[in-house]
Amino acid sequence: MNQLGSTSIAAILKERIGSTRDQRISFRDYMEICLYEDTVGYYQKDRIKIGKQGDFYTSSSIGTVMGEMVAAFISKQLHTRANHLHAIEIVEWGGGNGRMARQLLDEMKRVDPDLYQLITYTLIESSAYHRGLQQDQLVEHVERIRFLDETSWLSESPRDHVFVLANELLDAFPVHRLQYRDRAFHESHVIWQDREPYLQEIWSPLEPGRILDYLNALEVQWQDGQMSEMNLEAIDWYVRLTNRMLSGCVIAIDYGDIEEELYASHRHQGTLMCYQKHEAHDNPFIAPGEQDITAHVNFSLCHKAAVSAGFEPFVFQTQRQFLVEQGILEKLQNHFDPNPFSEVSKRNRSIRQLLLSDGMSELFKVFVAIKKGEPA
C-alpha cells in the first residue's frame, strides 16, 4: 500500500489543503478529516474496527464485566440521592459496536429492574455503520434506547440525573501537534506535494492564543525537540455538556495521565499513536482514513475544564482501582473448572485480563466529574 491508502480521502485532503491561503492545514484539521470525514473517515467507514477482526480492543471487548461495573457505579450514585427518582438518562458518546451499552443495560435490568424502567439510554453516534451495530446489540432494550446527534441532544432542556459515559472517546478527538524547539513552541501543519510522499509535515511558530497561554503556564522543563499534543476538543466538550445537565455526572474512561507525566522528559516524542490490524506505530501520514489515530488524554486539562464548566471532580483513579471499588473481585468465582471454554472459566479469565493484562488497567484512568444540582 502506498502512503495514501484510500484515494477518495486523498482527493479530499488535496482539495482542502489547496483551498487554503497558505496551502496547508493544521495537523488537528488533518486528523479530523482522517477520522471523521463523512463516509471515508476512519470512524465513518463501514468496516469492523474493534475486536479480533478490527484494529484494536476496548475494555468492553473483554467479556461483559466492564459494563457491569459502570452499571454498579451509576446504581450507587442513584441510590444515594435523597429526592425521588422519576427519570434517569444515560448518554453514551461514540458507543462503537454497542457492547458497553448492552452490558450496562443487561446488568441494570438484572440487578435493579425498577431502576431499569426509569432509564432512557441515549446514544450519540455520528457513524451510520456503528448505529446499525448498536441497534443489533440492543434489540432486547429497544424500549429504553434512542439515537440522537450531538446538536439535537444539546438543544433539549436540561435534566436531572444525567449520566454521560465516554469510554475511549476523548483520545480520538483531533489534537494539535506541538514541538518545543529553540526555546519556542511550534505547531505541526500538513502540506500536499505532487510527488511521493504526497503528504508532508511542516512546523510553524505557534500563534498566540489558548494553546500558547496554557503551555506558558505549565511548570515543565521542556527539552529541545520535545513533542506534545493539545486536545482543545475535550475542554470544549465539558463546556457543552454542563448546560444540558442539572445534576448527574460525566464518566470518562480512557488511557492518559496528569500533565506532569504526559510532559515529562521521557515522553520526548509525545503520545500520538496509530493502530491498524492490532499493530501500533507513530506515523499518522500512512494510509489516512485506514487507521486509528489517538493521543493520550491529559486528565489535568479535563479536570480544569470540568471545574470551570461547573462540575466538581469526584473520582480520578486507575481503571483497576475503579473496577475493584465497584466489586469486580466479587465477580470471580472461586472454584476450579477443568473446562476452559465454560462460562465460569471465560468470565474469570476476562476479569483477570481486565485487572492484569499488559498494564491496561494501570494505563487507563477513570475520571468522574459530578454535578450536584439544587438540594432536594
SEFITI-159102 format. One record per residue (C-alpha): residue number from 0; residue in three letters; x, y, z. Coordinates in steps of 0.25 Angstrom, whole numbers, plus 2048, in hexadecimal, padded with zeros to 3 digits. Last residue first. Layout:
N
> NUM	Ala	X	Y	Z
...
***
This chain:
376
> 375	Ala	779	849	8BD
> 374	Pro	786	852	8BC
> 373	Glu	788	858	8AE
> 372	Gly	791	852	8A5
> 371	Lys	79C	848	8A9
> 370	Lys	7A4	848	89C
> 369	Ile	7AF	83D	89D
> 368	Ala	7BC	83C	895
> 367	Val	7C1	82D	894
> 366	Phe	7CF	82A	88F
> 365	Val	7D2	81B	88D
> 364	Lys	7E1	818	888
> 363	Phe	7E7	80E	87F
> 362	Leu	7F6	80C	880
> 361	Glu	7F4	804	88D
> 360	Ser	7E9	7FB	888
> 359	Met	7F0	7F9	87A
> 358	Gly	7FD	7F4	881
> 357	Asp	7FF	7E9	877
> 356	Ser	7F3	7E1	87D
> 355	Leu	7F1	7E1	88C
> 354	Leu	7E4	7E7	890
> 353	Leu	7DC	7E6	883
> 352	Gln	7E3	7D9	87F
> 351	Arg	7E0	7D3	88D
> 350	Ile	7D1	7D6	88B
> 349	Ser	7D1	7D1	87D
> 348	Arg	7D7	7C3	882
> 347	Asn	7CD	7C2	88D
> 346	Arg	7C1	7C4	884
> 345	Lys	7C7	7BA	879
> 344	Ser	7C9	7B0	884
> 343	Val	7BB	7B1	88A
> 342	Glu	7B5	7B1	87C
> 341	Ser	7BB	7A4	879
> 340	Phe	7C6	7A4	86E
> 339	Pro	7D2	7A1	877
> 338	Asn	7CB	795	87C
> 337	Pro	7D2	790	888
> 336	Asp	7CA	79A	891
> 335	Phe	7D1	79D	89E
> 334	His	7C9	7A5	8A8
> 333	Asn	7CA	7B3	8AD
> 332	Gln	7C0	7BA	8A4
> 331	Leu	7C6	7C8	8A2
> 330	Lys	7BA	7D2	8A1
> 329	Glu	7BD	7D6	8B0
> 328	Leu	7CB	7DB	8AB
> 327	Ile	7C4	7E5	8A1
> 326	Gly	7BD	7EC	8AD
> 325	Gln	7BB	7FA	8A8
> 324	Glu	7C7	7FE	8B1
> 323	Val	7D0	7F4	8AA
> 322	Leu	7CC	7F8	89C
> 321	Phe	7CF	807	89F
> 320	Gln	7DC	803	8A5
> 319	Arg	7E0	7FB	898
> 318	Gln	7DB	807	88F
> 317	Thr	7E5	810	896
> 316	Gln	7DF	81B	89E
> 315	Phe	7D9	829	89D
> 314	Val	7CB	82A	8A4
> 313	Phe	7C3	835	8A8
> 312	Pro	7C7	842	8A2
> 311	Glu	7BC	84C	8A3
> 310	Phe	7B5	851	897
> 309	Gly	7B2	860	893
> 308	Ala	7B9	862	886
> 307	Ser	7C6	867	88C
> 306	Val	7C7	85B	895
> 305	Ala	7C5	851	889
> 304	Ala	7CF	859	880
> 303	Lys	7DA	859	88B
> 302	His	7D7	84A	88E
> 301	Cys	7D8	847	87F
> 300	Leu	7E5	84E	87E
> 299	Ser	7EB	846	889
> 298	Phe	7E5	83A	882
> 297	Asn	7EE	83C	876
> 296	Val	7E9	831	86D
> 295	His	7F3	829	866
> 294	Ala	7F3	82A	857
> 293	Thr	7EC	823	84C
> 292	Ile	7EC	820	83D
> 291	Asp	7E4	813	838
> 290	Gln	7E8	80E	82A
> 289	Glu	7E2	80E	81C
> 288	Gly	7DE	81C	81B
> 287	Pro	7EC	821	818
> 286	Ala	7F5	815	813
> 285	Ile	802	81A	819
> 284	Phe	802	828	81E
> 283	Pro	800	825	82C
> 282	Asn	80D	81F	82F
> 281	Asp	80F	81A	83D
> 280	His	80D	80B	83D
> 279	Ala	804	801	843
> 278	Glu	7FF	7F4	83C
> 277	His	7F2	7EE	840
> 276	Lys	7ED	7EE	832
> 275	Gln	7F0	7FD	831
> 274	Tyr	7F3	806	83D
> 273	Cys	7F9	814	83D
> 272	Met	800	81B	849
> 271	Leu	802	829	84D
> 270	Thr	808	829	85B
> 269	Gly	813	833	85B
> 268	Gln	821	830	855
> 267	His	829	835	861
> 266	Arg	820	82E	86B
> 265	His	82C	82B	874
> 264	Ser	82D	83A	876
> 263	Ala	820	83A	87D
> 262	Tyr	814	841	876
> 261	Leu	80A	836	878
> 260	Glu	80E	833	886
> 259	Glu	80D	841	88C
> 258	Glu	801	843	883
> 257	Ile	7F9	838	88A
> 256	Asp	7F6	82B	883
> 255	Gly	7F1	824	877
> 254	Tyr	7E9	818	872
> 253	Asp	7DA	81A	873
> 252	Ile	7CD	819	87B
> 251	Ala	7C5	826	87D
> 250	Ile	7B9	825	885
> 249	Val	7B1	832	886
> 248	Cys	7A8	834	891
> 247	Gly	79A	837	895
> 246	Ser	792	844	898
> 245	Leu	78C	850	890
> 244	Met	793	84B	884
> 243	Arg	791	851	875
> 242	Asn	799	85E	878
> 241	Thr	7A5	856	87E
> 240	Leu	7A7	84D	872
> 239	Arg	7AC	858	868
> 238	Val	7B7	85D	872
> 237	Tyr	7BB	84E	874
> 236	Trp	7BD	84C	865
> 235	Asp	7C4	85A	863
> 234	Ile	7CF	855	86C
> 233	Ala	7D0	847	865
> 232	Glu	7D0	84E	857
> 231	Leu	7DC	856	85C
> 230	Asn	7E5	84A	85C
> 229	Met	7F4	84E	85C
> 228	Glu	7FF	845	858
> 227	Ser	80E	844	85B
> 226	Met	81B	843	854
> 225	Gln	829	846	85B
> 224	Gly	833	84C	851
> 223	Asp	83B	854	85C
> 222	Gln	836	84E	869
> 221	Trp	82B	855	871
> 220	Gln	82D	857	880
> 219	Val	81E	858	883
> 218	Glu	817	861	88D
> 217	Leu	80C	864	883
> 216	Ala	806	872	882
> 215	Asn	80D	874	875
> 214	Leu	807	868	86F
> 213	Tyr	7F9	86C	872
> 212	Asp	7FB	87A	86C
> 211	Leu	801	874	860
> 210	Ile	7F5	86B	85E
> 209	Arg	7EA	875	860
> 208	Gly	7F0	880	857
> 207	Pro	7FD	886	851
> 206	Glu	802	87F	845
> 205	Leu	80B	872	846
> 204	Pro	817	874	83D
> 203	Ser	816	86B	830
> 202	Trp	819	85D	82E
> 201	Ile	818	855	821
> 200	Glu	812	847	81F
> 199	Gln	812	841	811
> 198	Leu	807	83A	80A
> 197	Tyr	80A	836	7FC
> 196	Pro	816	82D	7FF
> 195	Glu	817	82B	7F4
> 194	Arg	815	836	7E9
> 193	Asp	80B	841	7E7
> 192	Gln	80D	848	7F5
> 191	Trp	802	84A	7FF
> 190	Ile	804	851	80C
> 189	Val	801	84D	81B
> 188	His	803	856	827
> 187	Ser	80A	854	834
> 186	Glu	80B	85F	83E
> 185	His	818	865	844
> 184	Phe	81B	869	852
> 183	Ala	827	872	856
> 182	Arg	834	870	85D
> 181	Asp	83C	86B	850
> 180	Arg	832	860	84F
> 179	Tyr	825	85B	856
> 178	Gln	81C	853	84D
> 177	Leu	80D	852	84C
> 176	Arg	802	84A	846
> 175	His	7F4	850	848
> 174	Val	7EB	845	84B
> 173	Pro	7DE	83F	844
> 172	Phe	7D5	837	84E
> 171	Ala	7D8	829	84E
> 170	Asp	7DE	828	85C
> 169	Leu	7D2	82F	861
> 168	Leu	7C9	823	85D
> 167	Glu	7CF	817	864
> 166	Asn	7C2	814	86C
> 165	Ala	7BB	822	86D
> 164	Leu	7AE	820	876
> 163	Val	7A5	82B	87A
> 162	Phe	79C	829	885
> 161	Val	790	833	886
> 160	His	788	832	893
> 159	Asp	781	83F	892
> 158	Arg	77E	846	884
> 157	Pro	782	852	87C
> 156	Ser	778	855	870
> 155	Glu	77C	84E	863
> 154	Ser	785	856	859
> 153	Leu	791	84E	85E
> 152	Trp	78B	841	859
> 151	Ser	787	846	84C
> 150	Thr	795	84C	849
> 149	Glu	79C	83F	84E
> 148	Asp	795	836	844
> 147	Leu	78A	82E	84A
> 146	Phe	787	81F	84C
> 145	Arg	77D	819	856
> 144	Ile	77D	80E	85F
> 143	Arg	774	808	86A
> 142	Glu	769	802	862
> 141	Val	773	7FB	859
> 140	His	77A	7F4	865
> 139	Glu	779	7E6	85F
> 138	Val	77D	7EB	852
> 137	Leu	789	7F2	857
> 136	Gln	795	7EB	850
> 135	Asp	78E	7EC	842
> 134	Gln	78B	7FB	844
> 133	Gln	799	7FD	849
> 132	Leu	79F	7F7	83C
> 131	Gly	796	7FF	834
> 130	Arg	79A	80C	83B
> 129	His	7A8	808	839
> 128	Tyr	7A6	808	82A
> 127	Ala	79F	815	82A
> 126	Ser	7AA	81B	831
> 125	Ser	7A8	828	838
> 124	Glu	7A3	821	845
> 123	Ile	79D	828	852
> 122	Leu	796	81C	858
> 121	Thr	78B	81F	862
> 120	Tyr	787	815	86D
> 119	Thr	77A	819	873
> 118	Ile	779	813	881
> 117	Leu	76D	813	88A
> 116	Gln	769	804	888
> 115	Tyr	778	800	88B
> 114	Leu	777	806	899
> 113	Asp	76B	7FD	89C
> 112	Pro	772	7F1	896
> 111	Asp	77E	7F2	89F
> 110	Val	788	7E7	89E
> 109	Arg	784	7E0	891
> 108	Lys	77F	7EC	889
> 107	Met	78B	7F5	88D
> 106	Glu	795	7EA	889
> 105	Asp	78F	7E8	87C
> 104	Leu	78E	7F7	87A
> 103	Leu	79D	7F8	87D
> 102	Gln	7A2	7EC	875
> 101	Arg	799	7F1	869
> 100	Ala	79E	7FF	869
> 99	Met	7AD	7FB	86A
> 98	Arg	7AB	7F1	85E
> 97	Gly	7A5	7FB	855
> 96	Asn	7AF	7F9	84A
> 95	Gly	7B5	807	84B
> 94	Gly	7AE	80F	856
> 93	Gly	7B3	81D	852
> 92	Trp	7AD	825	85D
> 91	Glu	7A4	81D	867
> 90	Val	798	825	86E
> 89	Ile	791	81F	87A
> 88	Glu	785	826	87D
> 87	Ile	77D	823	88A
> 86	Ala	76E	826	88D
> 85	His	765	828	899
> 84	Leu	76F	826	8A4
> 83	His	76A	82B	8B2
> 82	Asn	774	834	8B9
> 81	Ala	77F	830	8C2
> 80	Arg	788	82B	8B8
> 79	Thr	792	820	8BE
> 78	His	78A	815	8B6
> 77	Leu	78D	81C	8A9
> 76	Gln	79C	81D	8AB
> 75	Lys	79D	80E	8AF
> 74	Ser	795	80A	8A3
> 73	Ile	79F	812	89A
> 72	Phe	7AB	80B	89F
> 71	Ala	7A5	7FD	89E
> 70	Ala	7A1	800	890
> 69	Val	7AF	804	88D
> 68	Met	7B4	7F7	893
> 67	Glu	7AA	7EF	88B
> 66	Gly	7AF	7F6	87E
> 65	Met	7BD	7F2	881
> 64	Val	7BA	7E4	885
> 63	Thr	7B4	7DF	878
> 62	Gly	7BF	7D7	872
> 61	Ile	7CB	7DF	86D
> 60	Ser	7C6	7E7	861
> 59	Ser	7C1	7F1	86B
> 58	Ser	7CF	7F5	86F
> 57	Thr	7D2	7F9	860
> 56	Tyr	7DA	7F1	856
> 55	Phe	7E1	7F6	84A
> 54	Asp	7E1	7F5	83B
> 53	Gly	7D6	7EC	837
> 52	Gln	7D4	7DD	835
> 51	Lys	7D8	7DA	843
> 50	Gly	7D0	7E5	849
> 49	Ile	7CC	7F3	845
> 48	Lys	7CD	7FA	838
> 47	Ile	7C4	7F2	82F
> 46	Arg	7C0	7F9	822
> 45	Asp	7B6	802	81C
> 44	Lys	7BF	80F	81D
> 43	Gln	7BB	81B	826
> 42	Tyr	7C5	818	831
> 41	Tyr	7D1	818	827
> 40	Gly	7CC	824	81E
> 39	Val	7C6	820	810
> 38	Thr	7B7	820	813
> 37	Asp	7B7	82F	818
> 36	Glu	7C5	833	81D
> 35	Tyr	7C6	82F	82B
> 34	Leu	7D4	829	82D
> 33	Cys	7DD	82D	822
> 32	Ile	7D6	83B	821
> 31	Glu	7D7	83D	830
> 30	Met	7E6	839	830
> 29	Tyr	7E9	843	824
> 28	Asp	7E1	84E	82C
> 27	Arg	7EA	84C	838
> 26	Phe	7F6	84B	830
> 25	Ser	7F3	859	82B
> 24	Ile	7F1	85B	81D
> 23	Arg	7FA	860	812
> 22	Gln	7FA	867	804
> 21	Asp	7FB	875	80C
> 20	Arg	7EE	87B	807
> 19	Thr	7E7	86E	808
> 18	Ser	7E0	867	7FC
> 17	Gly	7EC	85E	7F8
> 16	Ile	7EC	857	806
> 15	Arg	7DD	854	805
> 14	Glu	7DE	84F	7F7
> 13	Lys	7EA	846	7F9
> 12	Leu	7E4	841	806
> 11	Ile	7D7	83E	7FF
> 10	Ala	7DE	837	7F4
> 9	Ala	7E6	82E	7FD
> 8	Ile	7D9	82B	805
> 7	Ser	7D4	825	7F8
> 6	Thr	7E1	81E	7F4
> 5	Ser	7E1	816	801
> 4	Gly	7EF	811	804
> 3	Leu	7F7	81E	804
> 2	Gln	806	819	807
> 1	Asn	805	80E	7FD
> 0	Met	800	800	800
***
